[in-house]
Amino acid sequence: MIRALYSSAAGMQSQQVNLDVIANNLANVNTTAFKKNKPEFQDLLYQTNRAAGAEQGGGNQSPVGVQIGHGSRLVATSKIFTPGELTQTGERLDVAIQGDGFFEVQMPDGTRAYSRDGGFKTASDGRIVTNDGLPLQGGFQPIAPGTTQITIAPTGEVTTVGSAGRQTFRIQLVRFANPAGLESAGRNLYRESKSSGAPELGNPGENGLGELQQGYLELSNVKVVEEMVNLIVAQRAYEVNTKAVQAADEMMQQANNLRRG
């Protein structure tokens, strides 16, 4: 009965974390290019009272053993990088990645971070930056003053037309061998980790990298109905674990109230 209390408590804690992940997914349902998290659980250690195949005498062996588990625990919260739907904005510096790849930005400390949020702006010095003012890398060039037209091709060629004449440059995307291993840094940014592998630069539309869509933004890949179903399942699982705690407590109470005749 004591084991049941701790096993159920471990299950309640797992479902609490499950609820935290679901709540974060729902909170970011309108976050540009947000990728939902999926919690993954494992069962805990088992107490073996009798091993499978144990000798039972007369040359007989037990076909199965007796093992009692101790609950569950969270082992990973993996990012699901399925594509989100594209929405048309008409803004000339809104760029969505249709397929695999990330934009590369420079952090204030000089390190690099990566994002799929293509809602870009123009800084006072002409640099193309994120909503937080982080400059874009990967071939992005400053926009000359007096530019009246910016065209971004699906394969990354950028053409600007204005008082400075016609200028062209090409931007590149970054991809990783294991994008699920990227470290989430907040602000729609990811950082490289040992698990993700080294960043690989490439041209959009080549070698498996996605193409660019100017005037569009990628929406979150969170599906509200799916998350609400997961929420109900987590709530019911938590409730069942509380029932197990109550049942174990009542059994202990009955054992404590035993009287000798």
PyMOL commands that set and color helices and strands:
alter all, ss='L'
color gray80, all
select helices_A, chain A and resi 2-27+179-181+224-256
alter helices_A, ss='H'
color red, helices_A
select strands_A, chain A and resi 37-43+46-50+55-57+60-61+66-69+72-79+86-88+95-98+103-106+112-115+121-122+128-129+147-152+157-162+165-170+173-175+183-186+189-191+200-202+211-214+216-218
alter strands_A, ss='S'
color yellow, strands_A
deselect
rebuild
show_as cartoon
